[in-house]
Amino acid sequence: MAGRYYEGFTVGETIDHAARRTISEADNQRFCDMTMNQQPLHLDAAFAAESEFGERVVNGLYTMSLAVGLTIPETTDGTIVANLSYDSVEHPAPVFHGDTLRARSTVTDKRETSDGDRGVVTMHVEAFVVEREADVDEDDAAEGDAHDPLVCAFDRTVLSKKRPASE
């Protein structure tokens, strides 16, 4: 099991997730189709070309969902009971077809349930567009991920299993 049990989370800890994903036009189209979101800003190139963005924008809920997915291996893979809430969602910058996302989670709170059988963990999740090497000069490259633009941020609260006594 790759995920962490309740005891494995430390308040204040930051996890830079290894997984990355490049968003294709097909990804955005399928997500919009599955959720019946026909917003032309996401789907109609001519409409989007006349917008302030100049091109189609990836559906923000897809961006958020992908950010959650990128965090799963190092957080809740196989150790979650349920997602309890997503709060304070922000989309400070757009995401476009061809952008590659990475994610970072910071554990902001944890507590045992009233019966002590499980734990509640809150993480602040941030998604960034990975800057392409051509977009970063040599001085900036030395700073690594510091220049990756933030495109989505939110708080995710989960109900987590506690480590089995047998382990």
C-alpha positions in Angstrom: 0.0 0.0 0.0 1.5 3.3 -1.1 -0.7 5.7 0.9 -0.2 6.8 4.4 -2.2 5.8 7.4 -3.3 8.6 9.8 -0.1 8.2 11.9 2.0 8.8 8.9 0.9 12.4 8.4 2.7 15.3 10.2 1.2 18.7 10.5 3.4 21.2 8.6 4.9 18.6 6.3 5.0 19.4 2.6 4.9 16.6 0.0 6.1 17.4 -3.5 4.3 14.7 -5.6 6.4 12.8 -8.2 3.6 12.3 -10.7 3.1 14.7 -13.6 0.5 14.8 -16.3 0.2 16.7 -19.6 -3.3 17.6 -20.4 -4.5 16.9 -23.9 -7.3 18.4 -25.9 -9.0 15.0 -25.7 -8.7 14.9 -21.9 -10.5 18.3 -21.6 -13.1 17.2 -24.2 -13.9 13.9 -22.5 -14.2 15.6 -19.1 -16.6 18.2 -20.4 -18.6 15.5 -22.2 -18.8 13.3 -19.1 -19.9 16.2 -16.9 -22.2 17.7 -19.5 -20.3 21.0 -19.4 -20.7 22.6 -22.8 -19.1 25.9 -21.9 -17.7 27.2 -25.2 -14.6 28.6 -23.5 -13.5 25.0 -23.0 -14.7 23.5 -26.3 -15.1 26.1 -29.0 -11.8 27.3 -30.5 -13.3 30.2 -32.4 -15.3 31.4 -29.3 -12.2 31.1 -27.0 -10.0 32.9 -29.5 -12.1 36.0 -28.9 -11.8 35.7 -25.1 -9.1 37.3 -22.9 -7.2 34.0 -23.0 -7.0 33.7 -26.8 -7.5 30.0 -26.8 -9.5 27.2 -25.1 -9.1 26.9 -21.3 -9.1 23.5 -19.6 -12.1 22.9 -17.4 -11.2 24.1 -13.9 -12.9 21.1 -12.3 -10.8 18.8 -14.4 -7.7 20.7 -13.2 -8.8 20.2 -9.6 -9.6 16.6 -10.1 -6.3 15.9 -11.7 -4.5 17.7 -8.9 -6.2 15.3 -6.4 -5.2 12.3 -8.5 -1.6 13.4 -8.6 -1.5 13.4 -4.8 -3.0 10.0 -4.2 0.1 7.8 -4.4 1.9 9.6 -1.5 -1.2 10.4 0.6 -4.3 8.3 0.5 -3.8 5.3 -1.8 -5.5 2.4 -0.1 -5.6 4.2 3.3 -8.6 6.5 2.8 -12.1 5.9 4.1 -13.7 8.9 2.4 -13.1 12.4 1.1 -14.9 14.7 3.6 -14.6 18.1 1.9 -12.9 20.3 -0.6 -12.8 23.9 0.6 -11.4 27.3 -0.4 -10.9 26.3 -4.1 -9.0 28.9 -6.2 -8.0 29.0 -9.8 -5.5 31.9 -10.0 -4.4 31.2 -13.6 -5.7 29.3 -16.6 -4.6 25.9 -17.8 -4.3 25.2 -21.6 -4.1 22.1 -23.7 -0.5 20.8 -23.6 0.3 22.1 -20.1 1.9 19.7 -17.7 0.8 19.8 -14.1 2.5 18.9 -10.9 1.1 19.0 -7.4 2.2 19.7 -3.8 0.4 19.0 -0.6 0.9 20.5 2.8 -0.6 18.8 5.9 -2.4 21.6 7.7 -4.4 19.7 10.4 -5.0 16.2 11.8 -7.1 14.8 14.6 -8.5 11.5 15.7 -12.2 10.8 15.3 -14.2 10.9 18.5 -14.2 7.1 18.8 -10.4 7.1 18.1 -10.8 4.5 15.4 -9.8 6.8 12.5 -8.3 10.1 11.8 -9.2 13.3 9.9 -6.5 14.9 7.9 -6.6 18.2 6.1 -4.1 19.0 3.3 -3.6 22.2 1.3 -3.2 21.1 -2.3 -1.6 23.2 -4.9 -1.3 22.5 -8.7 1.3 24.1 -10.8 2.0 24.2 -14.6 5.5 22.9 -15.1 7.4 25.5 -17.0 9.0 24.3 -20.2 12.7 24.6 -20.4 12.4 27.0 -23.4 10.4 29.3 -21.1 13.0 29.5 -18.3 16.3 31.3 -18.6 19.5 29.8 -17.0 19.3 32.0 -13.9 15.7 30.9 -13.3 16.4 27.2 -14.0 18.7 27.2 -11.0 15.7 27.9 -8.8 13.8 24.9 -10.1 10.1 24.8 -9.5 9.9 28.2 -7.9 8.7 29.7 -11.2 6.0 27.2 -12.0 2.7 29.2 -12.0 0.1 28.2 -9.5 -3.1 27.2 -11.4 -5.3 25.7 -8.6 -5.3 25.5 -4.8 -7.7 24.0 -2.3 -8.0 22.3 1.0 -8.8 18.6 1.0 -10.1 16.9 4.1 -10.1 13.1 4.3 -11.1 10.4 6.7 -8.1 8.2 7.1 -7.6 4.7 8.3 -5.3 4.2 11.3 -2.4 1.8 11.1 -3.6 -1.8 11.9 -2.3 -3.2 15.2 -0.8 -6.1 13.3 1.7 -3.7 11.5 
